[in-house]
Amino acid sequence: MKAIVITCLGGPEVLQLLEVDDPEVGDNDVLIRIAAAALNRADTLQRKGLHPPPKGSSEFPGLECSGTVEAVGKNVARWKIGDQVCALLSGGGYAEKVAVPAGQVLPVPAGVSLKDAASLPEVACTVWSTVFMMSKLSVGETFLVHGGSSGIGTFAIQIAKYMRAKVFVTAGSEEKLAACKDLGADVCINYKTEDFVARVKEETQGKGVDVILDSIGGPYYQRNLDSLNLDGRLFLLGFMSGTVTQVDLKVMLARRLTVQSAGLRNRSLENKASIVSEVEKNVWPAIVEGKVKPVVYKCLPLSEAAEAHRLIESSNHIGKILLIP
């Protein structure tokens, strides 16, 4: 089969489409003929050597895909050859085929195309596990997501609205803020022209929001704490602008704040399967109802993975970028 290989660590130009061996299918695995794979920022970190795949995982990038089941391991009961599915991966999505543990496979939701379904597994599992399973956002609470126009952001807006929360977003252009508003965001803040802390306080009568999902990291840490309500929860998903900061911890004690951080890729197979099951139970119905929709910015051929990486690193996109084998 063909796959995108990171020929050496570096810029997008190191990604090359090469002939490689087909993946081995274990007893508990499903082999998927890939229809589309979606990009995540973690893929660009892997390309630079900053986010290596877990031991035993595919060395090729790609953390989510959609496609058709081509083979199943002897212990797999749910899936059969010909099923149209999407999957959460530990790697290997930038390829024509991938083997994935059966517990990380999901049916393509009714009403969603096979191609667009590739944009769902990673964002759905990330947002559901962080915002709902761990931070416990509930009906009537307030939620702030930074980078509202990103793949994570566009999904988080929709599922938080579906769960009847009030949604705040930050983004860096009026075009991106308009897209967030169209997806249901209640309060849209241009971080380049406004102080998001002041705006959050203004919109919440000085209280702050209940949950924040942040991928910016260090520079936002104190400001995030200052934006939280009593018993507020901050979830750190990434550190795009740095990992080091200075912080005044008094606010955490005064407001009983909780700070958590986690990723998906290095979790155990059992933990991933549990998250995938919760997503199918709680998120898939919202997609089938049309309340949560894939937001796909652009599709590129797999051979143009380097161009796709340049696009995601430019942050000029809204939603997800797909690669088509």
N, C-alpha and C positions, 0 to 999 in steps of 0.2 A: 504494500500500500504506500501511498504518499503521505508525508507528514511534514509539518514545519519543525525544523531542527534549529536549536540555538547553537550555531556553529562555534561561537566563542562569546564571552561576556562582553556586552557593549551596547551600542545604539541599535535602532530598529534594523539597520542594514545587515545585522548578523543573523537575522531570521531567513532561512532558506528552505524552499520546498524540495525535499529529497525522497528517494525511494528507501523505505525502511521495512523491517520485518512486521508482519501482522502481530497484533497483541495476542498473548496467550489467555485462554479462557479458563478460569478456575471453576471448581465445582459449584461455587455460590455466585458466579458471575453471569452477566448478560453481555453479549457482544452486540454492539450497535453499529450499523452502517450510518454514518453521520450525514444528516441533511444540512445542519448548520451548527456552528459553534459561536458562542458570544464572548466578547472581550471583557476582561476585568483588569483594574489597575494592578492587581497582584501579578498579572502576566508580565507587565513591564518591569516589575521588581525582579521577577525570576530571570528575565533576560539580562538584568544587570548583576545577577548573582546575589541578590538581597533577600530572595524568598524561595529557597530551594524546595523541590518536591519532597514530601515525606518518604521515608525509607520504604522501598518496595513499590512506589508509585511510578507511573509513566514519567519519563524524563522530558516529554514534550509538553509545551504549555497548553492551557485551556481547561477551565474549571467548570464548564457547563456546555451541554449540547442537546440537540434533538436528533431523532432519526428513527430507523426501523430495526427491530430486533432481527439479528441474522443467526444467532445461535444462543443456547442457554446451557449453563452447567447442570450436572446431573441432580443437584440439590434444589434447583430453582423450580418452584411450582406455579408462581403467579403469572410469569411472563412466557409468551410463546413466540415462535418465529413469525414475523409479519406484523407484530404489534407496533403501533406508532407511539413512541415514548420520548421523554426528555429526562435528563439525568444530571445530578450533582457529581462532579468529578474531583479527584485529587490531582489530576493532570491528564494530558492526552487528548484534549478536545480539538486541537489544531491538527486534525488528521482525517483520513477517510473512514477509519474504524476505531472504536475504543472498547475495551473491556471494563466493566464497572460492576461493583457489588450490587446484587439485586435489590438490597434495601435502600439504595440511593437512586432508584429508578421511579419515575412518576408517569402516569398516563398523560398524553397531550389533552389539555382541557377542551371540552366541547366548545366550539366557536373560535378556537385559536388555530391558526395554520401550523403545519408541522415545522416550517422554518421559524416562525415567530416564537414558537414554544422554547427555542434555545435560549431566549432572553430571560426566562423565568426562574430556573432552579436556584442559581446562586443568590440572586437578589431576594427571592422569596424565603429561602432558608436563612439567609443572613438577617433580614429584617424581622422575620417572625421570631427567630431564636433570641435576638438581642432586645428588640423593643417590647415584645409581648411575653415570651417565656422567661426572660431574665429581668427586664426592667418593669414588667407587669403594667404596661400602659392600659388603662381601663376607660370605660364609657364616661364621657364628660370631662376627661382630663385634657391637659394641654401638652402639645408635643412640638418640639423644634428639631428640624433636620437641617444640618448645614450641607450645602451643595445640593439644593433641591432639584436641580436639573440633571443630576448624574443618574446613572442606572439605579443605584441604591435610592437616591432621592425621589425619583419619579415613581418608583414602586412604593416607597414608604408613605408618600403623600396619600396615595390611593387606598392602601390597606388601613391606614390610620383613620381616614375619613369613613371607610366602611365600618370600622369599629367604633364610630361616633366620638372621635376625639376632635379637638380644635387644633388645626395644623398651622404652624409657623415655619417658614423656610427662609434661608438666605441663599442668594445667588448673585452673580457679578455683572449681569446686564439686564436691561429691560426686556429683551427678547426671552431670556431664560425665566425671568420672573413671570412674564405673561404665560409661558408654557406651564409653569407651576400652578398659576391661578386657574388655568383651564383644567388642570387635573384635580382641582378641588382645594388647593391651599387657601386658608383663610387670611393669613397675614404674610405678605411677601416683602422681604427686606433686602435692599441692595447694599451688600456689605462694603461696597466701594464708596458709597455716598452717605450711609447711615451707620450709627453706632447700634449694633443689634441689641446690646444690653439695655440701652435707653428705650428702644422701641418695644422690646419685650415687656419691660416694666410698665411702660405707658399703656400697652394693650391689655395688661393683666391687673390693672389698678395697683401696681407696685408689688404684686405677689411673686411673679416669675412663673415659668412653665414647670410642668411636672416631670417631663422626660426630655432629654436631649440626646440625639444621635450625632456623633461628631467624628469626622475623618481628618480634620485639620491638625489636631494635636497640640503641641506645646504653646504656640502663641494664643490659642483660644482657651486654654485650660482655666485660667483665673476668670476670664469673662464668662465662660460657661457656668462656673460655680456661682458667679454673681447673678446669673440669669435664672437660677432655679428657685422654685417654691419650697416651702417647708416639706420635708420628706421627699425632695426631688431626687431624680436618678439621672446620672450622666453615664452614657455608654460610649467608650472610646473604641472606634472601629479601625482607625488608621492614624497615621502621623505625617500627612502630606507636607506639612510646613515645619516639621521638626519634632524631636522627642524630648528636648530639654527645656525647662522653664523654671521660673521662681513663683511660688504660690504662697498666699496667706491662708493658712488652714483654718483660721477662726470661723470662717463662714460655714465650713462643713459641720462643725460642732453646733453652731448657733441654729442651723436650719436642718440638722439631722440628714445630711446629704449622703447619698451612696454613689460611689464611682466604680464602674466595672469595665472590663475590657476582655475581648475574646475574638478569635478568628474561627473559621470553619475547617480549613484545610488539614490541620494537624489533629483534629478530634479523632476519637476512636471510631471504628466502623459502627459499633453499637450506638454511639452517641449520634452519629450522622443519620443512621437509620431512624432513630427516635425523632429527630428534628424533621426529617423528610415525611414521616408518618403524620406528625402534627400539622405540617404544611398542607398535606393532602386533605386532612380533616377540616382545617380551619380556613385555609387560603383558597384552595381550589374551588370551593363553592362560590366565592366572591368573583372569581374569574369567569366561571360558567354563567353567573348572573349578568356579566358584563359590567360589573362595578369596578373591577380592576382589570386593566388592559395592558398588554405589552406595549412598551414605547420604544420603537426601533428607529434609530436615526439614519443608519446607512448599512447596506450590505455590500461586502466586497468579496471577490474570489479569494480562496485560501492562499493562492500564490501571491496575493497583495497584502499579506500579514504585516509586512514592514510599514506599508502606508497606513494600515489600520492602527498600528501602534503610534505612529506620528500623530494621527487624528486624536486618539484618546489622550495622549500626553499634551496636546494643545489645549484641551478642555473647551474646545469650540462646539462640542456636540451636545445634544439634549437626548437623554435616554441611552439606549444600548447600540453597540456596533456589532454586526454579525459577519462571520466568515463562512463562505459557502464552498465546500470541496468541489 
